[in-house]
Amino acid sequence: MADPKTPRPADVEFDNDYYTNPKYAGTIWYIADHLKDPSKPIIPLALVQPQRRQLDAEFIDGIADARNHGDKRPQDRVRHGHR
């Protein structure tokens, strides 16, 4: 492909029934590892194990208290995510 930013032509049609195996219709796939390294498999998202939390809430609380940070929103986001 000469220019990866070239938009797809408006007349290209994708026949989902032709390209999709009915056995897998409705399955959400995880392909990030495969895109980085094609030797890794493409797997159904339902089989992906959840990752451990990346941020330790107690550590963030300690930093906020040490800096006398009055805004509690960052601490809340670390504990409960975006609500």
DAQUIZI-V66957 format. One record per residue. N is the residue number from 1. PSI is psi in radians with two decimals (999 if undefined). Layout:
# DAQUIZI-V66957
n	psi
N	PSI
N	PSI
This chain:
# DAQUIZI-V66957
n	psi
1	2.17
2	-0.81
3	1.87
4	-0.24
5	0.00
6	2.21
7	2.63
8	2.38
9	2.57
10	-0.40
11	0.05
12	2.20
13	2.45
14	1.97
15	1.73
16	-0.67
17	-0.57
18	-0.66
19	-0.19
20	2.27
21	2.10
22	-0.47
23	-0.51
24	0.11
25	2.33
26	-0.04
27	2.33
28	2.26
29	2.55
30	2.02
31	0.06
32	-0.79
33	-0.66
34	-0.63
35	-0.61
36	-0.67
37	1.77
38	-0.22
39	-0.26
40	2.57
41	2.78
42	2.16
43	2.70
44	2.40
45	-0.54
46	-0.37
47	-0.13
48	2.25
49	2.42
50	2.52
51	2.69
52	2.77
53	2.42
54	-0.49
55	2.32
56	2.02
57	-0.67
58	-0.68
59	-0.78
60	-0.71
61	-0.75
62	-0.73
63	-0.79
64	-0.73
65	-0.71
66	-0.59
67	-0.03
68	0.76
69	2.00
70	-0.38
71	2.00
72	-0.06
73	-0.76
74	-0.69
75	-0.71
76	-0.71
77	-0.68
78	-0.70
79	-0.74
80	-0.05
81	-3.01
82	2.18
83	999
